[in-house]
Amino acid sequence: MNNLKEDYLFLNIQTNSNLSFSLIKTSDLVDWGKLNHCEYLAIADYYPYEFLRFYQLCKENKIKPLIGIKVIVQDDKGQYLITVYPQNSTGYKDLMRKVFSGPGCPENRVFPLEEMLSLKKNCLLVFSAHNLRDIHYFSQQPYLAEKTEDPQIYIGFDFCISEPKKNIPLWIVPLLLPFFAVKVLSSEDSVVLNSLRSTSLTKYFIPLDVQQRFISLTSLAGKELSTLYTNDKTFCKILFSQVRSFLGKINLKFSFGSSKTSNENKEFPELQSLCERQLFFLQRETREKYENRLEEELKVIKKLGYTRYFLMFNDIVNDLRRQNITVGPGRGSAVSSLVAYLLGITKIDPLEYNLFFERFLNEKRKSLPDIDIDVENQKFVVKYLQNKYGLEKVARVATRQKLGWKNAFKEAAEIINQKSKKIIIGEKELKDILSCVKDENLQENLKSQVLRSRFTLLFKIAEKTSNFYFNSSLHASGIVISEKKSLIQLLPLKQEKDFLISYYSEKDLNLVGLKKYDFLNLASLGDLRETKEILGKERLPKCNLQDKNTWNLLYNGLVSGIPQLDTVSFRELINYFQPQNFLDLVLILALNRPGARNNIEIIWERKLKNQKKIFSSPELNQILNETYGSIVFEEQISQILAFVFECSFAEAEIHRRNLKTLKKLPSAIQSKPEK
């Protein structure tokens, strides 16, 4: 690529990360920009899912970020595209409020022209022209007829203008910008994206986006530029100069809100007092152990600024219980927190089951706490939160749907069969190929290698599209809450019938000082509540983990309606292991996962022999005691790393997360029995 810095004209790059009909991901784009020493990168998309992520990645790599939003405008002529580039943070906020403010924003993304023109004080507007007729039309409009030396409105063209002196009004030349849509990184990807136009996936995208002609990023750099834009060298130089002028007008800077609340020091004593009060009434023999653990947890929570997060969950969860809404006992890493247990957010004592707080919140790791709460009626919880905080202060969180390997293979087969006008890949062949996909991952084995060599094009298309975003949906449990400001002032939003939806994901929410709260719908909790109501408090038996009748019911397979247990695979494991206590049940649940199932035979054999001391090391035997010498739980990996490398559990957690596979564990700690 020659003279990339001088010939850099990429103003109209569209990314699939932001649900444009494109094969470019923001992370790949920034990597490309870094590799080619780009001074700036500009994206222009319809939706803002990864705007903040793109901005951050650019800043980390010392690249100037430009962010454009594409909108469809309507006038007497019809519909056409405008791309709006905020020049500063004020322009960005104005643009987000105008286009993504929730209530009143059109679902079809078509806006009155006047609304977009009102943004020109802090934004640059680029009207898309696809032929000379479009340029002549725009040149006659009053918003462009004003001759100015410092324009805020431009015309972006995506075709070759031959003999510009003869074919366009000379006064309009200072307003012209090369504006070819870039949707793929390479020419090879162009073939794949073009083929997707013939699939049913197009129904999920804006028609103008799908129909738009495009080129690859590599074809916009180097010697081909002059032939793409014009046959006039002087005109080409003028265009380069105008792009530079356009870039100089944009200085977008975000001042991200801190995740720590300004009232941290004021609110922390409240959290501390609540926990100490509950600990005082807690009947435990090893009181000092609990006091030390509480002190450690509170120290980390205060340091990382999550006091308010815990107080809000405490307030919400206990309020729901008071309203007779059944709330689950806790799930995931949150049950590792003594603070969450003392507040009543979870009902599981982490010290009783030797659970590590660092799995939930680790001061050495830059990750957010994640408390997942099961509720019997999620809709009721959303309504409750809206009533408590206000309709404009509560929103669900959006997610994007990936095509995945199985659907990618199906779409690729359809594309190949359509092009060939005959069945090249039939149902039998496709079924064989799909058998190589397990848990949405393509298995790299001899069978897949043979099929890859036989169906090279199919695999190539599937590889390019398996991570293709094609639709948006709702996060299963995520809800964002703002206690003070309306979310309309803080986030790009979409309005649904009964609630707002945030385009930003959890990490981006944290950047603007907000957090995601998770309330997962679990209908079986309603069955528990009804059972309690039928039996009444007096007849309701206390939970007894040693009850033999219950264990007899379990290992006889009577588990209908019980979440995680009511599956064919779990019934097989119950019959195999015949659990007699709670630890057996925990082990079976952990083994009922794709990767862990590989350990079933060896664990079962050792369990029959009651063989727990597998290693010469007492420390390793203690760590792997409950799982009969095999690594089953992630905590065990961290414990082993902490033992071998003599580091803290918090540091070991960092190393564990950096392990791509268990095979990278040092040979000294592989689960091999001593001979």
DOFIKOL-736383 format. One record per atom (N, C-alpha, C): z, y, x. Coordinates in steps of 0.1 Angstrom, whole numbers, plus 5000, padded with zeros to 4 digits. Atoms other than C-alpha are relative to their C-alpha. Layout:
ZYX;...
//
This chain:
500049885008;500050005000;500050125009;500149894991;498950325017;500550134993;499549875004;500650665014;500650004986;499450015013;502750554985;500850134996;499249885004;505050864987;499150114995;500949895004;502051104985;499349974987;500850045011;500250904958;500849954988;499150065009;503150824936;499950074986;500249945013;502250884899;500549914989;499550105010;504350634880;500950074990;499249935010;505550834850;500249924987;500150075013;504950584822;500249855002;499750144998;506550254833;500949954988;499350065011;507750044803;500749875004;499250114996;510449784807;500449914988;499650095010;511149474787;501550004998;498549985001;514849534795;500450094988;499749905011;514649814769;499149964988;500850065012;512649594744;498750074998;501449965001;509249734752;499249885002;500950124999;506249494751;499550015015;500249994986;506349454789;500649885007;499450114992;507149194816;500950065011;499249944989;509149444838;501450014996;498549985002;512949424841;500450115009;499549894993;514849724853;500449975014;499550044987;516449544882;498849975009;501250034992;513049414894;499350135004;500749874998;511549764891;500750075012;499249934989;514349914913;499849935013;500350084988;513949634938;498650045006;501449964995;510249714940;500050145006;500049864995;510950084944;500750015013;499350004987;513450014972;499149955011;500950074990;510949784990;498950105004;501149914997;508250054988;500450145003;499549874995;510450344998;499750114990;500349905011;509950524964;501150115000;499149885001;511450874961;500650014986;499550005014;511750834923;499449884993;500550095009;511250594895;500250054986;500049955014;510450684859;499749884990;500250105010;510850454829;499850084987;500349935013;509550544794;500049894989;499850105010;510850314766;500350054987;499749975014;511450304729;501549994997;498650035003;515050184731;500850025013;499249964988;517950274755;501049895004;499150104997;519549934761;500650015015;499550004986;519649964799;499750135007;500249874993;519250334806;501050035010;498949974991;522650364822;499949915012;500250094989;522050054843;498950045009;501149954991;518750184855;500450125008;499649884993;520250514864;500949965011;499150044990;523050344883;499349935012;500750074990;520750114902;499250095009;500749904992;518550404912;500950085010;499149924992;521450604924;500549925012;499450084990;522850314944;498949985011;501050024990;519450284962;499350135004;500549864996;518950664967;498650034995;501349975007;516050684942;500350094989;499849915011;515750964918;499549944987;500350065013;515850834882;499450104990;500549925011;513750974854;500049904988;499950085011;514350844819;499250074988;500849955011;511850894790;500249914988;500050085013;512150794753;498750034993;501250005008;509050714734;500350014985;499949995015;508850834698;498650024994;501249985008;506150834672;500150124991;499949885008;505451164656;498850004989;501050005011;503551234624;499650154997;500549875004;501351534616;498849984991;501250015010;498251604594;499049905005;501050084994;496051414618;500449854999;499550145001;498251094617;501149995010;498950034991;500550934642;499649995014;500350024986;500650954679;501450005008;498850024992;503150904708;500350135008;499449904991;505351154725;501049935009;498950054992;507451064755;500950125004;499149894998;510551294759;500849975012;499250014987;512151334794;501150105000;498949904999;515551494794;500150055015;500049944987;515751744823;501450005006;498750004996;519551734825;500949924990;499150085009;522651574809;500050064986;500049935014;522551834780;498749954993;501250045006;518951734773;500149854996;499950145003;519851364774;500949984988;499150015012;522751414749;499250044988;500849955012;520451624726;499049894996;501050105003;517751354728;500649884993;499450125006;520151064720;500550034986;499549965013;521651254691;498850014990;501149985009;518251334677;499349874996;500750125002;516750994681;500849884997;499250115002;519650754681;501450044995;498749955005;522450924661;500549924988;499550085011;522850644636;499450054986;500449965014;522750784600;498850105001;501249915001;519350944592;498949985009;501150034990;517350804621;499149904993;501050095006;514150644608;499949865007;500150134994;513950264613;498749985007;501350024994;510250274621;499750095012;500249914988;510750534649;499050114998;501049905003;508450784632;500850134996;499249885002;509851144634;499050124997;500849885002;508551484622;499850075013;500349944987;506851674650;501050125003;499149894998;509151974645;501349965006;498750044994;512251774654;499849985015;500250024986;510751674687;499850135008;500349874994;509552024695;501350085002;498749934999;513152144690;500749965013;499350054988;514151954722;499550065012;500749954988;511852144746;500950095009;499249914992;514652374758;500649925012;499450084989;516252094780;499249875002;500750134998;513551824778;498550045002;501549994998;509851784789;499449904990;500650085010;507551654762;498549965005;501450044996;504351454771;499349934988;500850055011;501851394743;498949905006;500950104995;499751074748;498650024995;501449995003;495951124749;499249885005;500850124996;493650824750;498550025001;501449974998;490350994750;499850155000;500249855000;488751344753;500250064987;499849945013;488851394716;501550034998;498649975001;492651374718;500450125007;499749894992;492851624745;499550134993;500549885007;490651874726;500950034988;499249985012;492751814695;501450075004;498749944996;496051894713;499850145005;500249874995;494552194730;499950114989;500249905011;493952354696;501350024992;498849995007;497552314685;500950125005;499349884996;499852624685;501149975010;498950034990;502652444705;499449995014;500650014987;500152404733;499150125004;500949884998;497952714729;500750115007;499349904992;500752924744;499849985015;500350024986;499552974779;501250045008;498849974993;502552954802;499949945014;500150054986;502952914840;501149895002;498950094999;506052704834;500149914988;500150075013;505152454807;501249904998;499150115003;507652224789;499349894992;500750105007;504952044770;498749975008;501150054992;502251834787;499149904991;500850105006;499351604778;499849895011;500150114991;499451264794;498849924996;501250075003;496051084796;500049875007;500050144994;495350714803;498549955001;501450044998;491550714809;499450085011;500649934989;489150834835;499250124995;500749875004;488051204831;498950035010;501149974991;484651234847;499550154997;500549865001;483351584854;501050094992;499049925008;486551764842;499650144997;500449865003;485052114845;499150014988;500950005011;482452024820;500649954987;499550075012;484451804796;501350054994;498749965006;487851974791;500150155002;499849864998;488952334786;500850025013;499349984987;489952474820;501450044998;498749955001;493052644807;501049894997;499150115003;494452304796;500349925013;499950084987;494152154832;501550005005;498650004994;497752274843;501049924991;499150085009;499152074813;499849855001;500450145000;497551744822;500849925010;499350104991;499351444837;499449874999;500450145001;498151094846;501149924994;498950075008;499950874822;499649864995;500350135003;498750524824;501249914997;498850085003;501150274808;500049885010;499850114991;502550034833;501049904994;499150105007;503949714818;500249875008;499850124992;503649454846;500050055015;499949974986;504349454883;498749965008;501250054993;501249254894;498949984990;501250035009;497749194881;500149864994;499850145005;498648824877;500850004987;499149995012;501348924852;499250064988;500849945011;498749124832;499349904992;500750115008;496948804822;501149944990;499050065008;500248664809;500450094988;499649915011;501248974789;498850024990;501149995010;497749004774;499949874991;500150135008;497948634763;501150014989;499050005010;501248714745;499650084988;500549925012;499348954722;499549914989;500550095011;497948644704;501149914994;498950095005;501348494697;500850084988;499249945011;503748554668;501150095005;498949914995;506148744691;499750144998;500349865002;504249064685;500650064988;499449945012;505849104651;501350075002;498749944997;509049204668;499950135007;500249874992;507549504686;499350104991;500749895007;506249844675;498549975002;501550034999;502449794668;499350085011;500749914990;501450094689;500449955015;499650064987;503349934718;499249885004;500750124997;501649604716;498550035002;501449974999;498149754712;499750095012;500249914989;498550004740;499449935013;500550054988;496349944770;500950035012;499149984989;498149904803;499349955013;500450054987;497749834840;501249965008;498950044992;499849684867;500550115010;499449904991;502149874890;499350015013;500650004987;500349774921;498650074999;501349945001;496949904908;500150154999;499849855000;498550254905;500350065014;499749954987;499150274942;498849975010;501150024990;496650314971;498750064996;501349945000;492950374972;499450014986;500650015014;492250284935;500350124991;499649895008;493950604922;498950094996;501049905003;491050834924;499049954990;501050055009;488750604905;500749974986;499350025013;491450544878;500050134992;499849875007;491850914869;498850084999;501149915000;488751094878;499049975011;500950014989;485651114899;499950135008;500049874994;486451464910;501350005010;498950004990;488551474943;501050124998;499249875002;489751834937;500949994988;499250025012;490851754902;501249905003;499050104996;492751444916;501150075007;498949944992;494651664941;500850094991;499349925010;495551904912;501049924992;499150095007;496951614893;501249965008;498950044991;499051504922;501050115001;499149884999;500451854925;500850024987;499449985013;501251874888;501149904998;499050105001;503151544889;501250045008;498949964991;505251684918;500850124993;499349895008;505952004897;500849944989;499350075012;506951784867;501349945005;498850074994;509351584889;501150105004;499049904995;510951904903;500850064988;499449945011;511852014868;501149914994;499050105005;514051704862;501149985010;498850024991;517551684876;501149934991;499250075009;519251424854;501349945007;498750054994;522951364863;501049974989;499050055009;525451164844;501450015006;498650014995;529151224847;500749904991;499550115008;530550894835;501550024997;498649995004;533850894816;500849895007;499250104994;536650714833;500549904990;499550115008;537850384819;501550024998;498549975001;541450514824;500250114990;499749895009;542850724796;500850105007;499249894994;544351064804;501549984997;498650025004;547550944787;500649885006;499550124994;548050644810;501450005003;498549994996;551350764824;500950014989;499249985012;552550864790;500149874992;500050115008;551650544773;500549875006;499550124993;552650294800;501449964997;498650035003;556450324793;500149934986;500050075014;555650224756;499649855002;500450134998;553849914768;501149925007;498950074992;556549824793;501249974991;498950025008;559249874767;499849894989;500350115009;557549654741;500149865006;500050134993;557149374766;501449965004;498750034995;560649394780;500949964988;499250035012;562149394744;499749864996;500350145005;560249074735;500549905010;499550094990;561148914768;501549984999;498550015002;564848984761;500349894990;499750095011;564648774729;499449865003;500750124997;562548504745;501049905006;499150104995;564548184750;499349915011;500550084990;563548044784;501049985011;499050034989;565547884812;499850085013;500449944988;563648024841;499750154998;500249865004;564148394831;499450085011;500449924988;563648534866;498549985002;501450024998;560248374868;499150084990;500749925010;559148544836;500150155003;499849864997;560548884847;499150045011;500949974988;558648864880;498550004996;501450015005;555448764862;499750124992;500349885008;555749054837;499950125009;500149884991;556349304865;498750005007;501350014993;553249184884;498950034990;501149975009;551049194853;500050154996;499949865004;552249544842;499550095011;500549924988;551549674877;498550005001;501550015000;547949554876;499450074988;500649945013;547349674840;500150155002;499949864998;548650024849;499050055011;500949964989;546650044882;498650004995;501450015004;543449944865;499750094987;500249915011;544050174835;499749944987;500350075012;544149924807;501250004990;498849995009;547450024790;499650024985;500549975014;545650164759;499349884994;500750125005;543549854756;501049904994;499050095005;546649634752;500750054988;499349945012;548349874729;499250004987;500950005012;545349894706;499949864995;500150145005;545049514704;501349964994;498750035006;548749494698;500150064986;499949935013;548549744669;499149934990;501050065009;545349584654;500449864996;499750145003;546349214657;501349994991;498750015008;549949264643;499850064986;500249945013;548649484615;499249904991;500850105007;546049214605;500949894995;499150115004;548848954604;500950054988;499249955011;550949184582;499250014987;500950005012;547949204558;499649864996;500350145003;547948824556;498649955004;501350054995;544748784576;500449915012;499650104989;545048474598;499250035013;500549974987;544548544634;500349885009;499950114991;543948274660;501150015011;499050004990;546448184687;499550065014;500549954987;544148304715;498949905005;501050094994;541148174734;499650075013;500549954988;539548214768;501150045010;499049974989;541248374798;501150094996;498949915005;543348614777;501349934998;498850085002;545848334771;500849985014;499350004987;546648364809;500950125002;499249884999;548448694802;501349994993;498750005006;552148704796;500250124992;499949885008;551849064784;499349984986;500750035013;549348944757;500949914991;499250095008;551748674747;501250074995;498849935005;554848894745;499650104989;500449905010;552849154724;499649934987;500450075012;551848874700;498550004998;501550015001;548148914707;499649865001;500250144999;548148554718;501349924997;498850085003;550548274709;500349885010;499950114990;550348064741;500750065012;499249964989;552948094768;499349965013;500750034988;550948114801;500849935011;499250064989;553848004823;500349854996;499850145004;554447694802;498949915004;501250084997;550947574809;499450045014;500449974986;550747714845;498650075000;501249925001;547947964836;500150125009;500049904990;546948224862;499550134994;500449875005;546848594852;498750055006;501249954993;544148664878;498749954994;501250045006;541748464858;499550094989;500249905011;542048734831;499750145006;500149864994;542549054851;500449995014;499950014986;542149084888;499750135007;500149874994;542749404907;499050005012;501050014989;540449274935;498649984995;501350035006;537549214911;499750114990;500549905009;535549484893;499549944987;500450055013;535449324859;501050044989;499249965011;536749414825;500849894994;499250105007;539549244807;499249964987;500850045012;538149034778;500949924991;499250065010;540448954749;499249964988;500750055012;538748734723;501049964989;499150035011;540548724690;499249934988;500650075012;539648464663;500650054987;499649955013;539848594628;499349924989;500650085010;539148424595;498950084992;501049925008;537048714580;499750125009;500449894991;535248934605;499650124992;500449885008;533749154578;501250084995;498849935004;537249234566;500550085011;499549934988;538249324601;499250135003;500849884998;535349564605;500350114990;499649905010;536249734572;501350065003;498749954997;539849754582;499950105012;500249914988;538849914616;499450144995;500749885005;536550164598;501050094992;499049925008;539350264574;501150065009;498949954991;541850294602;499650115009;500449904990;539750494627;498950104995;501149925005;536850634606;498649935002;501350075000;533250514599;499250035013;500849964989;531750704628;500749975014;499350034988;534350584653;500049855003;500050154999;533650204649;498549965000;501350055000;530450024658;499949855005;500250144995;529249664663;499150025013;500749994987;527549594697;498749924999;501350065000;523849504700;499849905012;500450084989;522449224721;498549984999;501550025000;518849124730;499849855001;500350155000;517348774724;498949975010;500950044991;515648604752;499249884994;500850115005;512748364746;500649865004;499450134995;514348084767;498949915004;500950094995;512647794784;499249924989;500750085010;511947584753;499050084992;500949925007;510347864733;498950055009;501149954991;508447984764;499049895002;500950114999;506947634768;499149994987;500850015012;505947634731;499050104998;501049895001;504347974732;498949985010;501050024989;502547884765;499049904995;500950115005;501147564749;499150064989;500849945011;499947764719;498950095006;501049914993;498248024742;498949925006;501050084993;496447754762;499149934990;500850075010;495347554732;499050104992;500949905007;493947874715;498950045009;501049964991;492047974746;499049895002;500950124998;490547624750;499349964988;500650035013;489747604713;500149854997;499850145003;491047244714;501449975005;498650044996;494347064719;500049955014;499850044986;495047054756;501449945002;498650054999;498847014752;500449974986;499750055013;499646804722;501549994998;498550015004;503046724705;500749905010;499450104991;503646424728;500250065014;499849944987;503046614760;501150115000;499049895001;505146914748;501449944999;498650065001;508046684738;500449955014;499750054987;507846534773;500550115009;499749884992;507946884789;501450054996;498749945005;510847004766;501249915004;498950094996;512946704777;500550045013;499649954987;513146874811;500950124999;499249885002;515047164796;501449954994;498750035005;518847114792;500950125001;499149885001;521247394781;499250125004;500949884997;518347644784;499750015014;500450004986;517847554820;498949905003;501050104996;514747384835;500649925011;499550104990;515847074854;499049985011;500950034989;514347054888;500249865005;500050144996;513746684892;498649955002;501350064998;510946444899;499150014988;500850005012;509846434863;499450144998;500549865002;509546814860;499050045011;500949984989;507746824894;498649944997;501250075004;505146574881;499350084989;500649935011;504646764849;499550145004;500449874995;504447094868;498649995007;501350024993;501546964889;498949974990;501050045010;499846834858;499750124991;500249895009;500347144836;500450135008;499649884991;500347424863;500050134992;500149875007;499247704840;501150014990;498950005010;501747614813;501350045006;498749974994;504647624837;500050145006;500149874995;503347944852;500350114989;499849915012;503248124818;501549994996;498650025004;506647974809;501050075009;499149944990;508248094841;500050164999;500249855002;506948454834;500750054988;499549965014;508248454798;501349944996;498750065005;511448244797;501150114999;499049895001;513448564803;499550124992;500749895007;511248774780;500950044988;499249955012;513348984755;499050034989;500949985011;511648984721;500650054987;499349955013;514249084695;501450055003;498649964999;517649244690;500849934990;499150065010;520649094673;501450065002;498649954999;524349154669;500849915009;499050084992;526949044694;500949934990;499250085009;528948764678;501350064997;498649955002;532248944682;500350145004;499849874994;531849274700;500150124991;499849885008;533149594684;500550115009;499649894992;533449934701;500850104991;499149915008;536250174689;500250135008;499749874994;536650544697;501250064992;498949955007;540050684688;499950154997;500049855001;539251054692;498650054995;501349955004;535551144692;499249914992;501050085007;532851034669;499149935010;500950074991;530650764685;498650075001;501349935000;527650974675;499950105011;500049914989;528651214702;499949935014;499850074988;528950944728;499049905003;500850124998;526450664723;498750014992;501250025009;522850594711;500449894990;499650095011;523350414678;498949974990;500950045010;521550234651;500849984987;499350015013;522550254614;499649884992;500250115009;522849934594;500650044987;499549975013;523849914558;501550035000;498649995000;527549874564;500750045012;499449964987;528149974600;499050055010;500849954989;526850144631;499949895011;500250094989;525449944661;499850085013;500249934987;525750054697;499049925008;501050064991;522749994720;500649975013;499450024987;525050004750;500849875000;499250124999;526549674762;501450035006;498649984995;530049624775;500250085012;499949934988;529549744810;499650154999;500549865002;527650064799;501150074991;499049945008;530350124773;501250055009;498949974990;532950124801;499750125008;500549884992;530850384820;500350134992;499849875008;531250634791;501450004995;498549995004;535050564788;500349924988;499750085012;534850314759;500249855004;499850144998;535849944756;499549924988;500450105011;534549644736;501249924997;498950095006;537049464714;499349884993;500750115005;536149114704;500849934989;499450075011;536948964670;498949904995;500950105003;535248634664;500349934987;499850065014;534748494629;500249855002;499750155000;536348144626;500549974986;499750025015;536248034589;501149904999;498950105001;538547734596;501450065000;498749945001;541447974600;500450034986;499849985014;541048044563;500649874994;499550135005;541647674557;501549985003;498650004995;544847694577;500950084991;499249915008;546047984557;500249944986;499950065013;545347814524;500949885000;499150114999;547147504536;501550045000;498649945000;550247714544;500450044986;499749955013;550047874510;500349894990;499750125009;549847534492;501349935003;498850074996;552647374512;501250094998;498849915000;554847684513;500849995013;499249994987;557147784542;501049885002;499050104999;559747524533;499549865004;500650134998;557447224533;499150005013;500949994988;555347344563;500649945012;499450064988;556047114593;499850095012;500149934987;556747264627;499049935009;501050054990;554147214654;500749905010;499450104992;555046894672;498949935008;501150054992;552746804701;500249855004;499750144997;554446464704;499949914988;500050075013;553846354668;499049885001;500850124998;552545994670;498949984989;500950015012;550946004635;498750085002;501149914997;548846304645;499049945011;500850064989;547646134677;499249884995;500750125006;546745814657;498850054992;501149955008;544646024634;498850055009;500949954990;542946184664;499149905006;500850104992;541945884684;499449894991;500850075010;540745714652;498850074995;501249925003;538145984650;500150084987;499949925012;539546164619;500150155003;500049864995;538546514631;499150094993;501049925008;536246644604;500650144997;499649865003;536447024600;500850065011;499249944989;538347074633;499050065010;500949944990;536447324656;500149935013;500250064987;535247174689;500249855000;499750145000;536546824679;499049934990;500950065010;534146764649;498649995006;501450024994;531146654671;499949855004;500250144997;529546324679;500549975014;499650024986;530146364717;501549995001;498550014998;533846434712;500649874994;499650135006;534246134689;499949885010;500350104990;532745924717;501150005011;499049984990;535246064742;501449964995;498850055006;538146004718;500249855001;500050155000;537245644715;500149945014;500050044986;536845624752;501450015007;498849964993;540045794764;501349974991;498850025009;542345744733;501250095004;498949904996;544446064739;501349974994;498650025005;548246024735;500850125001;499249884998;549346374745;499150125001;500749885000;548346734747;499150015012;500849994988;547146714783;498849925000;501250095001;544846424775;499050074991;500949935009;543346634747;499350115007;500649894992;542846934770;498949955009;500950054991;541146714795;498749954994;501250055007;538746554770;499250124995;500749885004;537846904756;499250065012;500649954988;537047014792;498849915004;501150094996;534946704798;498850004990;501050005010;532946754766;499050125002;500949904996;530646994785;498949935009;501150074993;527246914801;500349975014;499850034985;528246954838;501249915002;498850084998;531746804834;499949864996;500250145005;530446494816;499749905011;500350084989;529346364850;501249935006;498850064994;532946294859;500749904990;499350085010;533846094828;500349865005;499850144996;533345744843;501249995010;499050014989;535445804875;501450044995;498649965005;538245984856;500549894991;499650115009;538345704830;500649885008;499550124992;538645434857;501350035007;498849974994;541345624875;501250014990;498949995011;543245694842;500549864997;499650145003;543245314835;501049955010;499150054989;544845254869;501250095003;499049904998;547045564866;500050055014;500249964986;545545664900;499950155001;500049854999;546446034906;500050045014;499949964986;547146044943;498749945008;501350044994;543546034957;499950045015;500149944987;543946244988;501249985009;498950014991;546046235019;500850134999;499349875001;546946605012;500950004987;499249985012;549946644988;499650124992;500449885008;548746994979;498849974991;501250035008;545346864968;500349914988;499650095011;546946584948;500750074989;499349935010;549146824931;499150094991;501049915007;546247064922;499249914990;501050085007;544046774909;500849884992;499250105006;546946564894;499649974986;500250015014;546146624857;498649954998;501450045002;542446544862;499649885009;500250124993;542846234883;499150015013;500749984987;541446374916;498650064999;501349945002;538346534901;500150154996;500049865004;537546904898;499450014986;500549985013;537246984861;500250144995;499849875004;538747324856;499750105011;500349894990;537647654873;501250045008;498849974993;541247724881;500349915012;499850104989;541347414903;499250045012;500849954989;538547554924;500750115008;499349894994;540447874930;501249965007;498850054994;543647684937;499749935014;500450074988;541847474963;499650105011;500449904991;540247774979;501250085006;498849934995;543547954981;500849915010;499350094990;545147644998;499249985013;500850034987;542347575023;499950135008;500249884992;541747935033;501350095001;498749935000;545448045029;499850154996;500149865006;544648345007;500650004986;499349995013;546048464974;499049954989;500850055011;544848324941;499050114995;500949895004;543348664933;498850015009;501150004990;541248654965;499149884998;500750125002;540348294958;499050014988;500849985012;539048394924;498750075003;501249934996;536548634940;499149905007;500950094993;535248364963;499449894990;500550105009;535048114934;498850064992;501149945008;532848354914;498850025008;501249994991;530548394944;499449875003;500650134997;529948024946;498949974989;501150025009;526647944931;500049864994;499850145004;527347564929;501249955007;498850074994;530247334936;499649945013;500450064988;528147194964;500350095012;499749914989;528947504985;501450005004;498750014996;532547414986;500149935014;499950064987;533647325021;500249854999;500050145001;533346955029;501449945000;498650054999;537146925035;500649994986;499450015013;537746974998;499149944990;500850075010;535046764982;500949894994;499250105007;536546524957;499649865003;500350144995;536146204977;501349935003;498850084998;538845934976;500249965015;499850054986;540445835009;499849855000;500250144999;539345495021;501249945007;
//
